[in-house]
Amino acid sequence: MATRIVAPGGANTPVKGITIAGPDHSRLGDQSASTEGYTVEQYRIILETIAGRAATLNNVLMFLQSNMDAWQGSVLTDAAQAIVEGIGAMADGAIGGEVLGSAEDWHYGPNFTRAGKAGAA
């Protein structure tokens, strides 16, 4: 059974200052500015999408464990990497890009943003 989180003002109330459980995240600074604007319902959609992609990734990795030729293994490894990039980009975007940055950073690598800056060669 899934637990549904609802803000005091309802599902469409913007959530401010998410408290992140786990390791000390104080080095990340104030999270309120990066999480402002998403509603509880939007966070639910983000988490539901991430969970679905993680389930797909689990299936891909299970196939990868079976006996297959090198080409099939390579294709499944590429698929797993693409799924992980999408999961990471969604989760990182929901917390303001504090892990790697924007979706572009996740999908194209850290040099993508720098390449677009004025004066980049």
N, CA, C and O atoms as CSV, one atom per row, in Angstrom:
chain,resi,resn,atom,element,x,y,z
A,1,MET,N,N,0.835,-1.164,0.000
A,1,MET,CA,C,0.000,0.000,0.000
A,1,MET,C,C,0.891,1.241,0.000
A,1,MET,O,O,1.800,1.354,0.822
A,2,ALA,N,N,0.637,2.148,-0.897
A,2,ALA,CA,C,1.428,3.367,-1.012
A,2,ALA,C,C,0.899,4.427,-0.061
A,2,ALA,O,O,-0.304,4.529,0.180
A,3,THR,N,N,1.823,5.212,0.472
A,3,THR,CA,C,1.447,6.325,1.333
A,3,THR,C,C,1.362,7.575,0.488
A,3,THR,O,O,2.283,7.878,-0.270
A,4,ARG,N,N,0.285,8.293,0.607
A,4,ARG,CA,C,0.108,9.517,-0.153
A,4,ARG,C,C,0.343,10.697,0.777
A,4,ARG,O,O,-0.271,10.788,1.839
A,5,ILE,N,N,1.225,11.592,0.379
A,5,ILE,CA,C,1.548,12.771,1.172
A,5,ILE,C,C,0.714,13.930,0.658
A,5,ILE,O,O,0.683,14.196,-0.544
A,6,VAL,N,N,0.038,14.620,1.568
A,6,VAL,CA,C,-0.769,15.770,1.191
A,6,VAL,C,C,-0.374,16.938,2.082
A,6,VAL,O,O,-0.323,16.813,3.306
A,7,ALA,N,N,-0.098,18.068,1.457
A,7,ALA,CA,C,0.252,19.277,2.200
A,7,ALA,C,C,-0.970,19.788,2.932
A,7,ALA,O,O,-2.096,19.506,2.523
A,8,PRO,N,N,-0.764,20.549,4.029
A,8,PRO,CA,C,-1.901,21.074,4.776
A,8,PRO,C,C,-2.898,21.837,3.912
A,8,PRO,O,O,-4.096,21.797,4.190
A,9,GLY,N,N,-2.441,22.528,2.876
A,9,GLY,CA,C,-3.334,23.289,2.013
A,9,GLY,C,C,-3.908,22.486,0.860
A,9,GLY,O,O,-4.656,23.032,0.049
A,10,GLY,N,N,-3.581,21.209,0.765
A,10,GLY,CA,C,-4.077,20.371,-0.318
A,10,GLY,C,C,-2.973,19.985,-1.282
A,10,GLY,O,O,-1.839,20.445,-1.148
A,11,ALA,N,N,-3.296,19.145,-2.248
A,11,ALA,CA,C,-2.313,18.585,-3.166
A,11,ALA,C,C,-1.686,19.617,-4.087
A,11,ALA,O,O,-0.600,19.375,-4.613
A,12,ASN,N,N,-2.320,20.747,-4.301
A,12,ASN,CA,C,-1.776,21.751,-5.208
A,12,ASN,C,C,-1.088,22.907,-4.489
A,12,ASN,O,O,-0.822,23.947,-5.092
A,13,THR,N,N,-0.802,22.726,-3.207
A,13,THR,CA,C,-0.103,23.743,-2.434
A,13,THR,C,C,1.393,23.598,-2.676
A,13,THR,O,O,1.931,22.505,-2.497
A,14,PRO,N,N,2.092,24.677,-3.084
A,14,PRO,CA,C,3.538,24.571,-3.267
A,14,PRO,C,C,4.222,24.173,-1.974
A,14,PRO,O,O,3.858,24.644,-0.897
A,15,VAL,N,N,5.219,23.300,-2.086
A,15,VAL,CA,C,5.972,22.826,-0.934
A,15,VAL,C,C,7.233,23.657,-0.823
A,15,VAL,O,O,7.935,23.854,-1.815
A,16,LYS,N,N,7.528,24.145,0.363
A,16,LYS,CA,C,8.716,24.966,0.579
A,16,LYS,C,C,9.628,24.268,1.570
A,16,LYS,O,O,9.165,23.729,2.576
A,17,GLY,N,N,10.935,24.278,1.285
A,17,GLY,CA,C,11.929,23.780,2.229
A,17,GLY,C,C,11.757,22.327,2.596
A,17,GLY,O,O,11.448,22.018,3.747
A,18,ILE,N,N,11.949,21.428,1.654
A,18,ILE,CA,C,11.860,19.997,1.914
A,18,ILE,C,C,12.993,19.598,2.855
A,18,ILE,O,O,14.139,19.987,2.628
A,19,THR,N,N,12.706,18.840,3.891
A,19,THR,CA,C,13.732,18.299,4.765
A,19,THR,C,C,14.154,16.957,4.195
A,19,THR,O,O,13.320,16.075,3.995
A,20,ILE,N,N,15.439,16.799,3.933
A,20,ILE,CA,C,15.952,15.581,3.322
A,20,ILE,C,C,16.488,14.673,4.418
A,20,ILE,O,O,17.402,15.052,5.151
A,21,ALA,N,N,15.921,13.472,4.533
A,21,ALA,CA,C,16.379,12.516,5.531
A,21,ALA,C,C,17.671,11.877,5.067
A,21,ALA,O,O,17.916,11.764,3.866
A,22,GLY,N,N,18.492,11.462,6.004
A,22,GLY,CA,C,19.730,10.776,5.654
A,22,GLY,C,C,20.935,11.591,6.049
A,22,GLY,O,O,20.926,12.241,7.094
A,23,PRO,N,N,21.989,11.568,5.224
A,23,PRO,CA,C,23.221,12.250,5.574
A,23,PRO,C,C,23.021,13.756,5.718
A,23,PRO,O,O,22.034,14.310,5.235
A,24,ASP,N,N,23.958,14.402,6.381
A,24,ASP,CA,C,23.910,15.846,6.589
A,24,ASP,C,C,24.035,16.548,5.245
A,24,ASP,O,O,25.033,16.386,4.542
A,25,HIS,N,N,23.017,17.329,4.892
A,25,HIS,CA,C,23.009,18.051,3.628
A,25,HIS,C,C,23.226,19.543,3.834
A,25,HIS,O,O,22.956,20.337,2.933
A,26,SER,N,N,23.710,19.935,5.009
A,26,SER,CA,C,23.856,21.351,5.298
A,26,SER,C,C,24.815,22.036,4.347
A,26,SER,O,O,24.709,23.242,4.125
A,27,ARG,N,N,25.747,21.289,3.781
A,27,ARG,CA,C,26.686,21.884,2.840
A,27,ARG,C,C,25.995,22.354,1.565
A,27,ARG,O,O,26.556,23.146,0.808
A,28,LEU,N,N,24.774,21.867,1.326
A,28,LEU,CA,C,24.041,22.248,0.130
A,28,LEU,C,C,23.371,23.601,0.277
A,28,LEU,O,O,22.900,24.166,-0.711
A,29,GLY,N,N,23.319,24.129,1.481
A,29,GLY,CA,C,22.698,25.426,1.690
A,29,GLY,C,C,21.195,25.304,1.842
A,29,GLY,O,O,20.669,24.210,2.048
A,30,ASP,N,N,20.510,26.423,1.741
A,30,ASP,CA,C,19.065,26.488,1.918
A,30,ASP,C,C,18.369,25.860,0.717
A,30,ASP,O,O,18.531,26.312,-0.417
A,31,GLN,N,N,17.598,24.819,0.978
A,31,GLN,CA,C,16.897,24.107,-0.093
A,31,GLN,C,C,15.586,24.769,-0.482
A,31,GLN,O,O,15.007,24.408,-1.507
A,32,SER,N,N,15.094,25.732,0.306
A,32,SER,CA,C,13.760,26.268,0.047
A,32,SER,C,C,13.649,26.921,-1.322
A,32,SER,O,O,12.617,26.791,-1.980
A,33,ALA,N,N,14.686,27.619,-1.765
A,33,ALA,CA,C,14.612,28.290,-3.060
A,33,ALA,C,C,14.587,27.278,-4.198
A,33,ALA,O,O,13.929,27.512,-5.212
A,34,SER,N,N,15.296,26.149,-4.048
A,34,SER,CA,C,15.380,25.189,-5.143
A,34,SER,C,C,14.144,24.306,-5.238
A,34,SER,O,O,13.867,23.757,-6.304
A,35,THR,N,N,13.396,24.156,-4.153
A,35,THR,CA,C,12.228,23.284,-4.196
A,35,THR,C,C,10.930,24.060,-4.293
A,35,THR,O,O,9.869,23.464,-4.475
A,36,GLU,N,N,10.990,25.364,-4.175
A,36,GLU,CA,C,9.784,26.178,-4.226
A,36,GLU,C,C,9.143,26.070,-5.609
A,36,GLU,O,O,9.834,26.062,-6.628
A,37,GLY,N,N,7.848,25.989,-5.629
A,37,GLY,CA,C,7.154,25.985,-6.903
A,37,GLY,C,C,6.525,24.661,-7.268
A,37,GLY,O,O,5.523,24.649,-7.982
A,38,TYR,N,N,7.071,23.531,-6.808
A,38,TYR,CA,C,6.436,22.242,-7.050
A,38,TYR,C,C,5.366,22.013,-6.000
A,38,TYR,O,O,5.563,22.326,-4.826
A,39,THR,N,N,4.246,21.475,-6.416
A,39,THR,CA,C,3.192,21.117,-5.470
A,39,THR,C,C,3.441,19.699,-4.981
A,39,THR,O,O,4.261,18.968,-5.537
A,40,VAL,N,N,2.723,19.323,-3.936
A,40,VAL,CA,C,2.818,17.952,-3.429
A,40,VAL,C,C,2.439,16.976,-4.538
A,40,VAL,O,O,3.074,15.932,-4.690
A,41,GLU,N,N,1.420,17.307,-5.305
A,41,GLU,CA,C,0.991,16.422,-6.400
A,41,GLU,C,C,2.093,16.296,-7.461
A,41,GLU,O,O,2.298,15.216,-8.016
A,42,GLN,N,N,2.799,17.391,-7.741
A,42,GLN,CA,C,3.900,17.321,-8.704
A,42,GLN,C,C,5.035,16.443,-8.171
A,42,GLN,O,O,5.619,15.661,-8.922
A,43,TYR,N,N,5.348,16.571,-6.880
A,43,TYR,CA,C,6.370,15.692,-6.298
A,43,TYR,C,C,5.929,14.236,-6.368
A,43,TYR,O,O,6.750,13.353,-6.617
A,44,ARG,N,N,4.643,13.974,-6.151
A,44,ARG,CA,C,4.131,12.605,-6.251
A,44,ARG,C,C,4.330,12.073,-7.666
A,44,ARG,O,O,4.735,10.925,-7.848
A,45,ILE,N,N,4.050,12.898,-8.660
A,45,ILE,CA,C,4.227,12.490,-10.058
A,45,ILE,C,C,5.703,12.218,-10.351
A,45,ILE,O,O,6.034,11.230,-11.007
A,46,ILE,N,N,6.588,13.089,-9.868
A,46,ILE,CA,C,8.032,12.886,-10.065
A,46,ILE,C,C,8.460,11.557,-9.461
A,46,ILE,O,O,9.145,10.769,-10.113
A,47,LEU,N,N,8.056,11.303,-8.211
A,47,LEU,CA,C,8.461,10.067,-7.537
A,47,LEU,C,C,7.855,8.833,-8.192
A,47,LEU,O,O,8.509,7.793,-8.278
A,48,GLU,N,N,6.616,8.938,-8.652
A,48,GLU,CA,C,5.971,7.821,-9.340
A,48,GLU,C,C,6.715,7.495,-10.637
A,48,GLU,O,O,6.915,6.325,-10.962
A,49,THR,N,N,7.118,8.519,-11.370
A,49,THR,CA,C,7.855,8.320,-12.621
A,49,THR,C,C,9.224,7.701,-12.346
A,49,THR,O,O,9.650,6.792,-13.058
A,50,ILE,N,N,9.907,8.189,-11.324
A,50,ILE,CA,C,11.215,7.638,-10.956
A,50,ILE,C,C,11.068,6.172,-10.568
A,50,ILE,O,O,11.878,5.343,-10.982
A,51,ALA,N,N,10.044,5.837,-9.775
A,51,ALA,CA,C,9.826,4.453,-9.373
A,51,ALA,C,C,9.556,3.556,-10.579
A,51,ALA,O,O,10.052,2.431,-10.639
A,52,GLY,N,N,8.778,4.043,-11.533
A,52,GLY,CA,C,8.509,3.266,-12.749
A,52,GLY,C,C,9.769,3.020,-13.557
A,52,GLY,O,O,9.993,1.914,-14.049
A,53,ARG,N,N,10.591,4.051,-13.694
A,53,ARG,CA,C,11.849,3.888,-14.427
A,53,ARG,C,C,12.794,2.941,-13.688
A,53,ARG,O,O,13.502,2.157,-14.319
A,54,ALA,N,N,12.811,3.008,-12.361
A,54,ALA,CA,C,13.654,2.107,-11.573
A,54,ALA,C,C,13.203,0.661,-11.758
A,54,ALA,O,O,14.040,-0.240,-11.831
A,55,ALA,N,N,11.897,0.427,-11.834
A,55,ALA,CA,C,11.380,-0.927,-12.072
A,55,ALA,C,C,11.818,-1.422,-13.451
A,55,ALA,O,O,12.191,-2.585,-13.605
A,56,THR,N,N,11.774,-0.546,-14.444
A,56,THR,CA,C,12.247,-0.912,-15.786
A,56,THR,C,C,13.738,-1.219,-15.757
A,56,THR,O,O,14.185,-2.198,-16.355
A,57,LEU,N,N,14.499,-0.394,-15.071
A,57,LEU,CA,C,15.940,-0.625,-14.945
A,57,LEU,C,C,16.210,-1.973,-14.284
A,57,LEU,O,O,17.115,-2.696,-14.702
A,58,ASN,N,N,15.443,-2.313,-13.267
A,58,ASN,CA,C,15.591,-3.605,-12.614
A,58,ASN,C,C,15.397,-4.741,-13.618
A,58,ASN,O,O,16.163,-5.705,-13.615
A,59,ASN,N,N,14.384,-4.638,-14.475
A,59,ASN,CA,C,14.150,-5.669,-15.499
A,59,ASN,C,C,15.307,-5.740,-16.489
A,59,ASN,O,O,15.733,-6.830,-16.869
A,60,VAL,N,N,15.815,-4.584,-16.906
A,60,VAL,CA,C,16.945,-4.563,-17.843
A,60,VAL,C,C,18.157,-5.255,-17.216
A,60,VAL,O,O,18.829,-6.048,-17.875
A,61,LEU,N,N,18.431,-4.959,-15.958
A,61,LEU,CA,C,19.584,-5.571,-15.291
A,61,LEU,C,C,19.395,-7.070,-15.091
A,61,LEU,O,O,20.364,-7.829,-15.129
A,62,MET,N,N,18.152,-7.500,-14.878
A,62,MET,CA,C,17.894,-8.939,-14.761
A,62,MET,C,C,18.159,-9.639,-16.097
A,62,MET,O,O,18.733,-10.728,-16.124
A,63,PHE,N,N,17.743,-9.018,-17.203
A,63,PHE,CA,C,18.044,-9.577,-18.522
A,63,PHE,C,C,19.550,-9.618,-18.752
A,63,PHE,O,O,20.074,-10.570,-19.329
A,64,LEU,N,N,20.229,-8.591,-18.300
A,64,LEU,CA,C,21.676,-8.490,-18.490
A,64,LEU,C,C,22.413,-9.631,-17.787
A,64,LEU,O,O,23.486,-10.040,-18.231
A,65,GLN,N,N,21.852,-10.142,-16.707
A,65,GLN,CA,C,22.476,-11.241,-15.972
A,65,GLN,C,C,22.354,-12.577,-16.695
A,65,GLN,O,O,23.095,-13.514,-16.394
A,66,SER,N,N,21.432,-12.672,-17.638
A,66,SER,CA,C,21.257,-13.937,-18.348
A,66,SER,C,C,22.376,-14.123,-19.364
A,66,SER,O,O,23.089,-13.177,-19.699
A,67,ASN,N,N,22.518,-15.330,-19.842
A,67,ASN,CA,C,23.548,-15.631,-20.839
A,67,ASN,C,C,23.140,-15.022,-22.176
A,67,ASN,O,O,22.097,-15.364,-22.733
A,68,MET,N,N,23.957,-14.136,-22.673
A,68,MET,CA,C,23.691,-13.506,-23.954
A,68,MET,C,C,25.015,-13.152,-24.606
A,68,MET,O,O,26.067,-13.182,-23.967
A,69,ASP,N,N,24.949,-12.819,-25.873
A,69,ASP,CA,C,26.185,-12.459,-26.560
A,69,ASP,C,C,26.601,-11.033,-26.197
A,69,ASP,O,O,25.850,-10.299,-25.554
A,70,ALA,N,N,27.794,-10.659,-26.614
A,70,ALA,CA,C,28.365,-9.360,-26.246
A,70,ALA,C,C,27.520,-8.196,-26.770
A,70,ALA,O,O,27.359,-7.190,-26.080
A,71,TRP,N,N,26.981,-8.327,-27.985
A,71,TRP,CA,C,26.178,-7.246,-28.550
A,71,TRP,C,C,24.923,-7.010,-27.718
A,71,TRP,O,O,24.595,-5.863,-27.413
A,72,GLN,N,N,24.216,-8.073,-27.346
A,72,GLN,CA,C,23.016,-7.930,-26.528
A,72,GLN,C,C,23.351,-7.295,-25.179
A,72,GLN,O,O,22.619,-6.431,-24.697
A,73,GLY,N,N,24.448,-7.722,-24.578
A,73,GLY,CA,C,24.881,-7.149,-23.308
A,73,GLY,C,C,25.200,-5.672,-23.435
A,73,GLY,O,O,24.885,-4.881,-22.546
A,74,SER,N,N,25.827,-5.304,-24.544
A,74,SER,CA,C,26.173,-3.905,-24.789
A,74,SER,C,C,24.920,-3.048,-24.939
A,74,SER,O,O,24.855,-1.942,-24.400
A,75,VAL,N,N,23.924,-3.552,-25.667
A,75,VAL,CA,C,22.674,-2.811,-25.869
A,75,VAL,C,C,21.952,-2.632,-24.532
A,75,VAL,O,O,21.455,-1.544,-24.240
A,76,LEU,N,N,21.892,-3.683,-23.724
A,76,LEU,CA,C,21.224,-3.569,-22.431
A,76,LEU,C,C,21.973,-2.641,-21.483
A,76,LEU,O,O,21.347,-1.930,-20.697
A,77,THR,N,N,23.290,-2.636,-21.542
A,77,THR,CA,C,24.081,-1.720,-20.718
A,77,THR,C,C,23.806,-0.279,-21.122
A,77,THR,O,O,23.644,0.586,-20.261
A,78,ASP,N,N,23.754,-0.013,-22.428
A,78,ASP,CA,C,23.418,1.333,-22.906
A,78,ASP,C,C,22.017,1.739,-22.459
A,78,ASP,O,O,21.802,2.885,-22.064
A,79,ALA,N,N,21.065,0.812,-22.517
A,79,ALA,CA,C,19.697,1.102,-22.078
A,79,ALA,C,C,19.670,1.423,-20.585
A,79,ALA,O,O,18.994,2.359,-20.158
A,80,ALA,N,N,20.408,0.645,-19.797
A,80,ALA,CA,C,20.457,0.895,-18.355
A,80,ALA,C,C,21.032,2.276,-18.069
A,80,ALA,O,O,20.524,2.990,-17.205
A,81,GLN,N,N,22.085,2.660,-18.783
A,81,GLN,CA,C,22.682,3.975,-18.580
A,81,GLN,C,C,21.689,5.085,-18.932
A,81,GLN,O,O,21.598,6.079,-18.211
A,82,ALA,N,N,20.956,4.930,-20.014
A,82,ALA,CA,C,19.970,5.943,-20.413
A,82,ALA,C,C,18.869,6.073,-19.364
A,82,ALA,O,O,18.431,7.182,-19.058
A,83,ILE,N,N,18.422,4.951,-18.817
A,83,ILE,CA,C,17.387,4.985,-17.791
A,83,ILE,C,C,17.904,5.685,-16.538
A,83,ILE,O,O,17.197,6.502,-15.948
A,84,VAL,N,N,19.124,5.370,-16.131
A,84,VAL,CA,C,19.717,5.995,-14.946
A,84,VAL,C,C,19.879,7.501,-15.143
A,84,VAL,O,O,19.635,8.274,-14.216
A,85,GLU,N,N,20.283,7.921,-16.326
A,85,GLU,CA,C,20.402,9.358,-16.604
A,85,GLU,C,C,19.058,10.047,-16.440
A,85,GLU,O,O,18.983,11.136,-15.871
A,86,GLY,N,N,17.996,9.421,-16.933
A,86,GLY,CA,C,16.661,9.994,-16.802
A,86,GLY,C,C,16.204,10.062,-15.352
A,86,GLY,O,O,15.654,11.073,-14.916
A,87,ILE,N,N,16.430,8.987,-14.605
A,87,ILE,CA,C,16.076,8.961,-13.181
A,87,ILE,C,C,16.848,10.044,-12.435
A,87,ILE,O,O,16.272,10.797,-11.650
A,88,GLY,N,N,18.143,10.117,-12.680
A,88,GLY,CA,C,18.965,11.113,-12.008
A,88,GLY,C,C,18.539,12.529,-12.329
A,88,GLY,O,O,18.474,13.378,-11.441
A,89,ALA,N,N,18.247,12.791,-13.595
A,89,ALA,CA,C,17.827,14.131,-14.010
A,89,ALA,C,C,16.508,14.523,-13.358
A,89,ALA,O,O,16.349,15.664,-12.924
A,90,MET,N,N,15.551,13.581,-13.281
A,90,MET,CA,C,14.269,13.885,-12.653
A,90,MET,C,C,14.434,14.170,-11.164
A,90,MET,O,O,13.914,15.160,-10.649
A,91,ALA,N,N,15.160,13.294,-10.480
A,91,ALA,CA,C,15.342,13.469,-9.041
A,91,ALA,C,C,16.139,14.732,-8.738
A,91,ALA,O,O,15.784,15.484,-7.830
A,92,ASP,N,N,17.205,14.970,-9.484
A,92,ASP,CA,C,18.044,16.149,-9.269
A,92,ASP,C,C,17.270,17.425,-9.573
A,92,ASP,O,O,17.410,18.423,-8.865
A,93,GLY,N,N,16.460,17.397,-10.617
A,93,GLY,CA,C,15.645,18.564,-10.937
A,93,GLY,C,C,14.661,18.894,-9.829
A,93,GLY,O,O,14.378,20.065,-9.574
A,94,ALA,N,N,14.135,17.865,-9.167
A,94,ALA,CA,C,13.164,18.072,-8.094
A,94,ALA,C,C,13.795,18.726,-6.867
A,94,ALA,O,O,13.092,19.329,-6.057
A,95,ILE,N,N,15.116,18.610,-6.724
A,95,ILE,CA,C,15.798,19.226,-5.577
A,95,ILE,C,C,16.658,20.404,-6.006
A,95,ILE,O,O,17.512,20.860,-5.247
A,96,GLY,N,N,16.440,20.894,-7.207
A,96,GLY,CA,C,17.136,22.098,-7.650
A,96,GLY,C,C,18.500,21.865,-8.263
A,96,GLY,O,O,19.301,22.798,-8.332
A,97,GLY,N,N,18.793,20.660,-8.709
A,97,GLY,CA,C,20.066,20.396,-9.386
A,97,GLY,C,C,21.270,20.362,-8.473
A,97,GLY,O,O,22.369,20.723,-8.893
A,98,GLU,N,N,21.090,19.936,-7.226
A,98,GLU,CA,C,22.168,19.956,-6.242
A,98,GLU,C,C,23.175,18.815,-6.396
A,98,GLU,O,O,24.261,18.885,-5.820
A,99,VAL,N,N,22.847,17.769,-7.154
A,99,VAL,CA,C,23.748,16.620,-7.268
A,99,VAL,C,C,24.703,16.788,-8.448
A,99,VAL,O,O,25.911,16.918,-8.250
A,100,LEU,N,N,24.175,16.786,-9.669
A,100,LEU,CA,C,25.005,17.006,-10.859
A,100,LEU,C,C,24.648,18.289,-11.579
A,100,LEU,O,O,25.485,18.875,-12.265
A,101,GLY,N,N,23.422,18.724,-11.427
A,101,GLY,CA,C,22.993,19.947,-12.102
A,101,GLY,C,C,21.728,19.731,-12.895
A,101,GLY,O,O,20.826,19.007,-12.473
A,102,SER,N,N,21.670,20.362,-14.042
A,102,SER,CA,C,20.472,20.337,-14.884
A,102,SER,C,C,20.316,18.997,-15.600
A,102,SER,O,O,21.195,18.137,-15.552
A,103,ALA,N,N,19.175,18.846,-16.262
A,103,ALA,CA,C,18.955,17.647,-17.073
A,103,ALA,C,C,20.003,17.549,-18.171
A,103,ALA,O,O,20.428,16.451,-18.529
A,104,GLU,N,N,20.426,18.703,-18.713
A,104,GLU,CA,C,21.472,18.702,-19.737
A,104,GLU,C,C,22.775,18.125,-19.187
A,104,GLU,O,O,23.464,17.377,-19.882
A,105,ASP,N,N,23.116,18.465,-17.949
A,105,ASP,CA,C,24.322,17.919,-17.329
A,105,ASP,C,C,24.221,16.404,-17.195
A,105,ASP,O,O,25.201,15.694,-17.423
A,106,TRP,N,N,23.038,15.902,-16.826
A,106,TRP,CA,C,22.840,14.461,-16.691
A,106,TRP,C,C,22.926,13.757,-18.040
A,106,TRP,O,O,23.560,12.707,-18.150
A,107,HIS,N,N,22.298,14.320,-19.060
A,107,HIS,CA,C,22.214,13.623,-20.346
A,107,HIS,C,C,23.417,13.851,-21.254
A,107,HIS,O,O,23.809,12.952,-21.998
A,108,TYR,N,N,24.008,15.052,-21.200
A,108,TYR,CA,C,25.092,15.381,-22.126
A,108,TYR,C,C,26.451,15.469,-21.459
A,108,TYR,O,O,27.465,15.583,-22.149
A,109,GLY,N,N,26.499,15.419,-20.138
A,109,GLY,CA,C,27.754,15.488,-19.415
A,109,GLY,C,C,28.052,16.887,-18.899
A,109,GLY,O,O,27.435,17.862,-19.326
A,110,PRO,N,N,29.006,16.976,-17.975
A,110,PRO,CA,C,29.286,18.251,-17.311
A,110,PRO,C,C,29.875,19.320,-18.228
A,110,PRO,O,O,29.804,20.505,-17.902
A,111,ASN,N,N,30.442,18.940,-19.343
A,111,ASN,CA,C,31.038,19.927,-20.245
A,111,ASN,C,C,30.009,20.651,-21.110
A,111,ASN,O,O,30.330,21.670,-21.720
A,112,PHE,N,N,28.780,20.143,-21.172
A,112,PHE,CA,C,27.754,20.714,-22.036
A,112,PHE,C,C,27.462,22.170,-21.673
A,112,PHE,O,O,27.457,23.035,-22.549
A,113,THR,N,N,27.221,22.444,-20.406
A,113,THR,CA,C,26.900,23.806,-19.975
A,113,THR,C,C,28.070,24.732,-20.215
A,113,THR,O,O,27.893,25.856,-20.685
A,114,ARG,N,N,29.277,24.262,-19.892
A,114,ARG,CA,C,30.465,25.086,-20.099
A,114,ARG,C,C,30.688,25.395,-21.583
A,114,ARG,O,O,31.162,26.480,-21.921
A,115,ALA,N,N,30.355,24.464,-22.459
A,115,ALA,CA,C,30.544,24.655,-23.892
A,115,ALA,C,C,29.639,25.755,-24.447
A,115,ALA,O,O,29.953,26.359,-25.473
A,116,GLY,N,N,28.538,26.012,-23.787
A,116,GLY,CA,C,27.604,27.026,-24.253
A,116,GLY,C,C,27.865,28.422,-23.715
A,116,GLY,O,O,27.205,29.380,-24.119
A,117,LYS,N,N,28.814,28.541,-22.815
A,117,LYS,CA,C,29.106,29.858,-22.232
A,117,LYS,C,C,29.910,30.706,-23.200
A,117,LYS,O,O,30.697,30.186,-23.991
A,118,ALA,N,N,29.708,32.012,-23.133
A,118,ALA,CA,C,30.422,32.958,-23.990
A,118,ALA,C,C,31.929,32.769,-23.842
A,118,ALA,O,O,32.444,32.627,-22.733
A,119,GLY,N,N,32.611,32.771,-24.954
A,119,GLY,CA,C,34.061,32.633,-24.941
A,119,GLY,C,C,34.549,31.186,-24.956
A,119,GLY,O,O,35.755,30.942,-24.998
A,120,ALA,N,N,33.603,30.205,-24.922
A,120,ALA,CA,C,34.023,28.793,-24.964
A,120,ALA,C,C,34.522,28.455,-26.352
A,120,ALA,O,O,33.954,28.882,-27.357
A,121,ALA,N,N,35.589,27.685,-26.392
A,121,ALA,CA,C,36.181,27.316,-27.690
A,121,ALA,C,C,35.493,26.120,-28.266
A,121,ALA,O,O,35.852,25.664,-29.352
